[in-house]
Amino acid sequence: MTTALITGSTAGIGAAFARRLAAGGHDLVLVARDAKRLREQATELHDRHGIEAEVLPADLSEDKGIETVADRLGDRKNPVDLLINNAGFGNKGRYLEVSMADELTMLKVHCEAVLRLTSAAAEAMRERGRGGVVNVASVAAFVPRGTYGASKAWVVQFTQGAARDLAGTGVRLMVLCPGFVRTEFHQRAGMGTDNIPGWMWLDADKLVAAALADLARGKSLSIPDPRYKALMGLVKVTPRGLLGGVTSRTGRKYGPQ
Protein backbone atom coordinates (compact mmCIF):
# COMPACT_ATOMS: atom_id res chain seq x y z
CA MET A 1 0.00 0.00 0.00
CA THR A 2 1.41 3.39 -1.00
CA THR A 3 1.09 6.79 0.65
CA ALA A 4 0.05 10.05 -1.04
CA LEU A 5 0.51 13.53 0.43
CA ILE A 6 -1.99 16.15 -0.75
CA THR A 7 -1.72 19.87 -0.03
CA GLY A 8 -4.94 21.85 0.05
CA SER A 9 -6.74 18.57 0.66
CA THR A 10 -9.92 19.75 2.37
CA ALA A 11 -11.73 21.26 -0.62
CA GLY A 12 -12.02 21.26 -4.39
CA ILE A 13 -9.46 19.43 -6.49
CA GLY A 14 -7.45 18.43 -3.42
CA ALA A 15 -10.48 16.79 -1.80
CA ALA A 16 -11.25 15.01 -5.08
CA PHE A 17 -7.71 13.61 -5.16
CA ALA A 18 -8.11 12.46 -1.55
CA ARG A 19 -11.39 10.67 -2.31
CA ARG A 20 -10.03 8.99 -5.43
CA LEU A 21 -6.76 7.85 -3.87
CA ALA A 22 -8.42 6.63 -0.68
CA ALA A 23 -10.92 4.62 -2.73
CA GLY A 24 -7.94 3.06 -4.50
CA GLY A 25 -6.44 1.92 -1.20
CA HIS A 26 -3.75 4.58 -0.76
CA ASP A 27 -2.88 5.84 2.72
CA LEU A 28 -2.93 9.64 2.88
CA VAL A 29 -1.14 12.57 4.46
CA LEU A 30 -3.64 15.43 4.39
CA VAL A 31 -2.26 18.98 4.46
CA ALA A 32 -4.21 22.23 4.90
CA ARG A 33 -4.42 25.17 7.30
CA ASP A 34 -7.67 24.18 9.04
CA ALA A 35 -6.88 21.42 11.56
CA LYS A 36 -10.55 20.80 12.38
CA ARG A 37 -11.51 20.22 8.75
CA LEU A 38 -8.47 18.00 8.28
CA ARG A 39 -9.47 15.79 11.21
CA GLU A 40 -13.03 15.52 9.91
CA GLN A 41 -11.78 14.62 6.44
CA ALA A 42 -9.32 12.05 7.78
CA THR A 43 -12.00 10.37 9.88
CA GLU A 44 -14.45 10.21 6.98
CA LEU A 45 -11.91 8.72 4.56
CA HIS A 46 -10.65 6.21 7.14
CA ASP A 47 -14.18 5.08 8.02
CA ARG A 48 -15.29 4.82 4.41
CA HIS A 49 -12.24 3.20 2.82
CA GLY A 50 -10.28 1.67 5.70
CA ILE A 51 -7.11 3.58 4.87
CA GLU A 52 -4.80 5.45 7.24
CA ALA A 53 -5.11 9.22 6.98
CA GLU A 54 -2.46 11.35 8.69
CA VAL A 55 -3.32 14.97 9.49
CA LEU A 56 -0.65 17.63 8.95
CA PRO A 57 -1.84 21.22 9.55
CA ALA A 58 0.43 23.69 7.74
CA ASP A 59 0.23 27.14 6.18
CA LEU A 60 2.27 27.10 2.97
CA SER A 61 2.43 30.89 2.86
CA GLU A 62 4.91 30.69 5.77
CA ASP A 63 8.39 29.17 5.93
CA LYS A 64 7.47 27.11 9.00
CA GLY A 65 4.55 25.51 7.16
CA ILE A 66 6.65 24.68 4.10
CA GLU A 67 9.41 23.23 6.29
CA THR A 68 6.91 21.06 8.18
CA VAL A 69 5.63 19.48 4.97
CA ALA A 70 9.10 19.20 3.42
CA ASP A 71 10.31 17.32 6.50
CA ARG A 72 7.42 14.87 6.18
CA LEU A 73 8.19 14.33 2.50
CA GLY A 74 11.81 13.62 3.37
CA ASP A 75 10.97 11.01 6.02
CA ARG A 76 12.73 7.86 4.78
CA LYS A 77 11.08 5.62 7.41
CA ASN A 78 7.54 6.60 6.34
CA PRO A 79 7.95 7.35 2.64
CA VAL A 80 5.54 9.32 0.52
CA ASP A 81 5.07 7.72 -2.90
CA LEU A 82 2.91 10.41 -4.51
CA LEU A 83 2.87 14.17 -3.88
CA ILE A 84 -0.06 16.29 -5.02
CA ASN A 85 0.91 19.97 -4.83
CA ASN A 86 -2.59 21.41 -5.00
CA ALA A 87 -2.66 24.29 -2.49
CA GLY A 88 -3.34 27.65 -4.11
CA PHE A 89 -5.57 30.70 -4.28
CA GLY A 90 -6.41 33.71 -6.41
CA ASN A 91 -6.43 37.42 -5.68
CA LYS A 92 -9.39 39.52 -6.78
CA GLY A 93 -8.32 42.44 -8.90
CA ARG A 94 -6.05 43.33 -11.79
CA TYR A 95 -2.36 44.13 -11.65
CA LEU A 96 -1.69 47.10 -9.29
CA GLU A 97 -5.16 46.67 -7.77
CA VAL A 98 -3.86 43.92 -5.46
CA SER A 99 -1.49 44.73 -2.61
CA MET A 100 2.14 43.72 -3.00
CA ALA A 101 1.88 41.67 0.20
CA ASP A 102 -0.93 39.58 -1.30
CA GLU A 103 0.95 39.15 -4.58
CA LEU A 104 4.05 37.93 -2.75
CA THR A 105 1.98 35.54 -0.63
CA MET A 106 0.57 34.03 -3.82
CA LEU A 107 4.07 33.56 -5.22
CA LYS A 108 5.14 31.95 -1.94
CA VAL A 109 2.36 29.35 -2.18
CA HIS A 110 2.31 28.81 -5.95
CA CYS A 111 6.05 28.90 -6.67
CA GLU A 112 8.32 28.69 -3.63
CA ALA A 113 6.27 26.04 -1.84
CA VAL A 114 5.92 23.99 -5.03
CA LEU A 115 9.68 24.17 -5.65
CA ARG A 116 10.64 23.23 -2.11
CA LEU A 117 8.08 20.45 -1.67
CA THR A 118 8.72 18.95 -5.09
CA SER A 119 12.44 18.96 -4.38
CA ALA A 120 12.02 17.32 -0.97
CA ALA A 121 9.78 14.62 -2.41
CA ALA A 122 11.78 14.01 -5.58
CA GLU A 123 15.08 13.63 -3.72
CA ALA A 124 13.65 10.89 -1.48
CA MET A 125 11.84 9.26 -4.41
CA ARG A 126 15.00 9.21 -6.55
CA GLU A 127 16.83 7.34 -3.79
CA ARG A 128 14.11 4.67 -3.84
CA GLY A 129 13.87 4.65 -7.63
CA ARG A 130 10.15 5.33 -7.75
CA GLY A 131 7.51 7.95 -7.01
CA GLY A 132 5.35 10.63 -8.57
CA VAL A 133 4.59 14.33 -8.22
CA VAL A 134 1.55 16.17 -9.59
CA ASN A 135 1.77 19.96 -9.50
CA VAL A 136 -1.60 21.63 -10.04
CA ALA A 137 -1.41 24.68 -12.29
CA SER A 138 -4.11 26.05 -14.62
CA VAL A 139 -4.89 26.73 -18.27
CA ALA A 140 -4.40 30.36 -17.20
CA ALA A 141 -0.68 29.56 -17.49
CA PHE A 142 -0.95 29.66 -21.28
CA VAL A 143 -2.50 33.10 -21.75
CA PRO A 144 -0.95 36.52 -21.02
CA ARG A 145 -3.32 37.72 -18.33
CA GLY A 146 -2.64 38.48 -14.68
CA THR A 147 -0.16 37.50 -12.01
CA TYR A 148 -2.13 34.36 -11.16
CA GLY A 149 -1.54 33.03 -14.68
CA ALA A 150 2.10 34.10 -14.49
CA SER A 151 2.63 32.11 -11.30
CA LYS A 152 1.00 29.07 -12.86
CA ALA A 153 3.16 29.46 -15.98
CA TRP A 154 6.17 29.10 -13.69
CA VAL A 155 4.70 25.85 -12.33
CA VAL A 156 4.28 24.49 -15.86
CA GLN A 157 7.83 25.34 -16.94
CA PHE A 158 9.40 24.14 -13.70
CA THR A 159 7.55 20.82 -13.69
CA GLN A 160 8.22 19.95 -17.31
CA GLY A 161 11.88 20.90 -16.98
CA ALA A 162 12.30 18.86 -13.80
CA ALA A 163 10.51 15.92 -15.43
CA ARG A 164 13.11 15.91 -18.21
CA ASP A 165 15.98 16.13 -15.71
CA LEU A 166 14.61 13.16 -13.73
CA ALA A 167 13.84 10.98 -16.75
CA GLY A 168 15.04 7.44 -16.18
CA THR A 169 15.18 7.74 -12.37
CA GLY A 170 11.75 6.21 -11.74
CA VAL A 171 10.37 9.57 -10.54
CA ARG A 172 7.49 10.91 -12.63
CA LEU A 173 6.55 14.60 -12.58
CA MET A 174 3.39 15.99 -14.17
CA VAL A 175 1.74 19.39 -14.20
CA LEU A 176 -2.07 19.42 -14.19
CA CYS A 177 -3.76 22.33 -15.96
CA PRO A 178 -7.54 22.44 -15.40
CA GLY A 179 -9.97 25.13 -16.45
CA PHE A 180 -12.86 26.34 -14.31
CA VAL A 181 -13.72 23.75 -11.64
CA ARG A 182 -16.63 23.99 -9.22
CA THR A 183 -14.78 24.38 -5.91
CA GLU A 184 -14.45 26.93 -3.07
CA PHE A 185 -11.65 28.69 -4.98
CA HIS A 186 -13.66 31.61 -6.33
CA GLN A 187 -15.76 32.04 -3.20
CA ARG A 188 -12.66 32.31 -1.02
CA ALA A 189 -11.26 34.99 -3.32
CA GLY A 190 -14.54 36.91 -3.29
CA MET A 191 -15.06 36.33 -7.00
CA GLY A 192 -18.49 36.02 -8.56
CA THR A 193 -18.97 33.26 -11.13
CA ASP A 194 -22.48 33.84 -12.49
CA ASN A 195 -21.09 35.18 -15.76
CA ILE A 196 -19.09 32.03 -16.58
CA PRO A 197 -20.88 29.83 -19.19
CA GLY A 198 -21.96 26.40 -18.00
CA TRP A 199 -19.92 24.57 -20.65
CA MET A 200 -16.67 25.95 -19.17
CA TRP A 201 -17.14 24.23 -15.80
CA LEU A 202 -15.41 20.93 -15.04
CA ASP A 203 -16.25 18.24 -12.48
CA ALA A 204 -13.44 17.80 -9.93
CA ASP A 205 -13.81 14.03 -9.61
CA LYS A 206 -13.72 13.44 -13.37
CA LEU A 207 -10.78 15.81 -13.68
CA VAL A 208 -8.80 13.88 -11.05
CA ALA A 209 -9.55 10.52 -12.68
CA ALA A 210 -8.26 11.84 -16.01
CA ALA A 211 -5.19 13.37 -14.37
CA LEU A 212 -4.19 10.14 -12.63
CA ALA A 213 -4.64 8.26 -15.90
CA ASP A 214 -2.31 10.76 -17.60
CA LEU A 215 0.26 10.34 -14.81
CA ALA A 216 0.14 6.56 -15.26
CA ARG A 217 0.77 7.06 -19.00
CA GLY A 218 3.92 9.05 -18.21
CA LYS A 219 2.69 12.43 -19.39
CA SER A 220 4.42 15.55 -18.05
CA LEU A 221 1.47 17.82 -18.92
CA SER A 222 -2.20 17.06 -18.38
CA ILE A 223 -5.07 19.16 -19.72
CA PRO A 224 -7.81 16.70 -18.77
CA ASP A 225 -10.77 17.75 -20.87
CA PRO A 226 -11.38 17.84 -24.64
CA ARG A 227 -12.94 21.32 -24.44
CA TYR A 228 -9.90 22.90 -22.87
CA LYS A 229 -7.50 20.88 -25.03
CA ALA A 230 -9.21 22.41 -28.06
CA LEU A 231 -9.02 25.91 -26.58
CA MET A 232 -5.32 25.51 -25.76
CA GLY A 233 -4.73 24.27 -29.29
CA LEU A 234 -6.14 27.56 -30.57
CA VAL A 235 -3.99 29.49 -28.11
CA LYS A 236 -0.83 27.90 -29.54
CA VAL A 237 -1.52 29.19 -33.06
CA THR A 238 -2.80 32.65 -32.08
CA PRO A 239 -0.25 35.53 -32.28
CA ARG A 240 0.71 36.75 -28.79
CA GLY A 241 -0.31 40.34 -29.47
CA LEU A 242 -3.77 39.32 -30.63
CA LEU A 243 -4.05 36.78 -27.83
CA GLY A 244 -3.42 39.44 -25.20
CA GLY A 245 -6.32 41.53 -26.45
CA VAL A 246 -8.64 38.54 -26.75
CA THR A 247 -7.87 37.25 -23.24
CA SER A 248 -8.32 40.72 -21.77
CA ARG A 249 -11.78 41.10 -23.34
CA THR A 250 -12.72 37.52 -22.52
CA GLY A 251 -11.55 37.95 -18.94
CA ARG A 252 -13.77 41.02 -18.49
CA LYS A 253 -16.74 39.17 -19.98
CA TYR A 254 -16.36 35.69 -18.50
CA GLY A 255 -13.70 35.95 -15.81
CA PRO A 256 -14.58 35.99 -12.10
CA GLN A 257 -15.88 39.39 -11.01
NORPE-V892381 format. One record per residue. N is the residue number from 1. RES is the residue in three letters. OMEGA is omega in radians with two decimals (999 if undefined). Layout:
n=<N | N>
res=<RES | RES>
omega=<OMEGA | OMEGA>
This chain:
n=<1 | 2 | 3 | 4 | 5 | 6 | 7 | 8 | 9 | 10 | 11 | 12 | 13 | 14 | 15 | 16 | 17 | 18 | 19 | 20 | 21 | 22 | 23 | 24 | 25 | 26 | 27 | 28 | 29 | 30 | 31 | 32 | 33 | 34 | 35 | 36 | 37 | 38 | 39 | 40 | 41 | 42 | 43 | 44 | 45 | 46 | 47 | 48 | 49 | 50 | 51 | 52 | 53 | 54 | 55 | 56 | 57 | 58 | 59 | 60 | 61 | 62 | 63 | 64 | 65 | 66 | 67 | 68 | 69 | 70 | 71 | 72 | 73 | 74 | 75 | 76 | 77 | 78 | 79 | 80 | 81 | 82 | 83 | 84 | 85 | 86 | 87 | 88 | 89 | 90 | 91 | 92 | 93 | 94 | 95 | 96 | 97 | 98 | 99 | 100 | 101 | 102 | 103 | 104 | 105 | 106 | 107 | 108 | 109 | 110 | 111 | 112 | 113 | 114 | 115 | 116 | 117 | 118 | 119 | 120 | 121 | 122 | 123 | 124 | 125 | 126 | 127 | 128 | 129 | 130 | 131 | 132 | 133 | 134 | 135 | 136 | 137 | 138 | 139 | 140 | 141 | 142 | 143 | 144 | 145 | 146 | 147 | 148 | 149 | 150 | 151 | 152 | 153 | 154 | 155 | 156 | 157 | 158 | 159 | 160 | 161 | 162 | 163 | 164 | 165 | 166 | 167 | 168 | 169 | 170 | 171 | 172 | 173 | 174 | 175 | 176 | 177 | 178 | 179 | 180 | 181 | 182 | 183 | 184 | 185 | 186 | 187 | 188 | 189 | 190 | 191 | 192 | 193 | 194 | 195 | 196 | 197 | 198 | 199 | 200 | 201 | 202 | 203 | 204 | 205 | 206 | 207 | 208 | 209 | 210 | 211 | 212 | 213 | 214 | 215 | 216 | 217 | 218 | 219 | 220 | 221 | 222 | 223 | 224 | 225 | 226 | 227 | 228 | 229 | 230 | 231 | 232 | 233 | 234 | 235 | 236 | 237 | 238 | 239 | 240 | 241 | 242 | 243 | 244 | 245 | 246 | 247 | 248 | 249 | 250 | 251 | 252 | 253 | 254 | 255 | 256 | 257>
res=<MET | THR | THR | ALA | LEU | ILE | THR | GLY | SER | THR | ALA | GLY | ILE | GLY | ALA | ALA | PHE | ALA | ARG | ARG | LEU | ALA | ALA | GLY | GLY | HIS | ASP | LEU | VAL | LEU | VAL | ALA | ARG | ASP | ALA | LYS | ARG | LEU | ARG | GLU | GLN | ALA | THR | GLU | LEU | HIS | ASP | ARG | HIS | GLY | ILE | GLU | ALA | GLU | VAL | LEU | PRO | ALA | ASP | LEU | SER | GLU | ASP | LYS | GLY | ILE | GLU | THR | VAL | ALA | ASP | ARG | LEU | GLY | ASP | ARG | LYS | ASN | PRO | VAL | ASP | LEU | LEU | ILE | ASN | ASN | ALA | GLY | PHE | GLY | ASN | LYS | GLY | ARG | TYR | LEU | GLU | VAL | SER | MET | ALA | ASP | GLU | LEU | THR | MET | LEU | LYS | VAL | HIS | CYS | GLU | ALA | VAL | LEU | ARG | LEU | THR | SER | ALA | ALA | ALA | GLU | ALA | MET | ARG | GLU | ARG | GLY | ARG | GLY | GLY | VAL | VAL | ASN | VAL | ALA | SER | VAL | ALA | ALA | PHE | VAL | PRO | ARG | GLY | THR | TYR | GLY | ALA | SER | LYS | ALA | TRP | VAL | VAL | GLN | PHE | THR | GLN | GLY | ALA | ALA | ARG | ASP | LEU | ALA | GLY | THR | GLY | VAL | ARG | LEU | MET | VAL | LEU | CYS | PRO | GLY | PHE | VAL | ARG | THR | GLU | PHE | HIS | GLN | ARG | ALA | GLY | MET | GLY | THR | ASP | ASN | ILE | PRO | GLY | TRP | MET | TRP | LEU | ASP | ALA | ASP | LYS | LEU | VAL | ALA | ALA | ALA | LEU | ALA | ASP | LEU | ALA | ARG | GLY | LYS | SER | LEU | SER | ILE | PRO | ASP | PRO | ARG | TYR | LYS | ALA | LEU | MET | GLY | LEU | VAL | LYS | VAL | THR | PRO | ARG | GLY | LEU | LEU | GLY | GLY | VAL | THR | SER | ARG | THR | GLY | ARG | LYS | TYR | GLY | PRO | GLN>
omega=<-3.09 | -3.12 | 3.09 | 3.04 | -3.07 | 3.03 | -3.05 | -2.94 | -2.94 | -3.10 | 2.97 | -3.08 | 3.12 | 3.11 | 3.10 | 3.05 | -3.12 | 3.14 | -3.08 | -3.09 | 3.09 | 3.12 | 3.12 | 3.07 | 3.12 | 2.90 | -3.02 | 2.86 | -3.03 | -3.06 | 3.03 | -3.12 | -3.01 | -3.08 | -3.12 | 3.13 | 3.10 | -3.14 | 3.11 | 3.13 | -3.13 | 3.13 | -3.13 | -3.10 | 3.09 | -3.10 | -3.08 | -2.98 | 3.10 | -3.14 | 3.04 | -3.12 | 3.14 | -3.13 | -3.12 | 3.12 | -3.14 | 3.07 | -3.05 | 3.00 | 3.14 | -3.14 | -3.12 | 3.13 | 3.12 | -3.12 | 3.13 | -3.13 | 3.12 | 3.11 | 3.12 | 3.14 | -3.12 | -3.12 | -3.09 | -3.12 | 3.12 | -2.97 | 3.01 | -3.07 | -3.12 | 3.07 | 3.02 | 3.08 | -3.03 | -3.05 | 3.12 | 3.14 | 3.08 | 3.05 | 3.11 | 3.12 | 3.12 | 3.08 | -3.09 | 3.01 | -3.13 | -3.12 | 3.13 | 3.11 | 3.14 | 3.10 | -3.13 | 3.08 | 3.12 | 3.10 | 3.11 | -3.09 | -3.02 | -3.02 | -3.08 | 3.14 | 3.13 | 3.11 | -3.05 | -3.14 | 3.08 | -3.12 | 3.12 | -3.14 | -3.05 | 3.13 | 3.12 | -3.14 | -3.14 | 3.10 | -3.13 | -3.14 | 3.12 | 3.09 | -3.12 | 3.09 | 3.01 | 3.07 | -3.08 | 3.09 | -3.10 | 3.01 | 3.06 | 3.12 | -3.01 | -3.14 | -3.09 | -3.14 | 2.94 | -3.14 | 3.06 | 3.12 | 3.13 | 3.12 | 3.13 | 3.05 | 3.07 | -3.13 | 3.13 | -3.08 | 3.13 | -3.06 | -3.12 | 3.08 | 3.12 | 3.11 | 3.10 | -3.12 | -3.09 | 3.12 | 3.12 | -3.13 | -3.04 | 3.12 | -3.12 | 3.07 | 3.12 | 3.04 | -3.11 | -3.07 | 3.09 | 2.97 | 3.11 | 3.14 | -3.13 | -3.13 | 3.07 | -3.00 | -3.05 | 3.13 | 3.14 | -3.14 | -3.11 | -3.10 | 3.02 | -3.10 | -3.07 | -3.08 | 3.13 | -3.10 | -3.10 | -3.07 | -3.10 | -3.09 | 3.12 | 3.07 | -3.04 | -3.10 | 3.10 | 3.12 | -3.12 | 3.11 | 3.13 | -3.13 | -3.14 | 3.06 | 3.10 | 3.10 | 3.13 | 3.12 | 3.13 | 3.12 | 3.06 | 3.10 | 3.13 | 2.96 | -2.83 | 3.04 | -3.10 | -3.13 | -3.11 | 3.03 | 3.12 | 3.12 | -3.14 | 3.03 | 3.08 | 3.14 | -3.08 | -3.06 | 3.13 | 3.11 | -3.03 | -3.14 | 3.12 | -3.12 | 3.12 | 3.11 | 3.14 | -3.09 | 3.10 | 3.12 | -3.14 | 3.13 | 3.12 | -3.08 | -2.99 | -3.09 | 3.13 | -3.10 | 999>
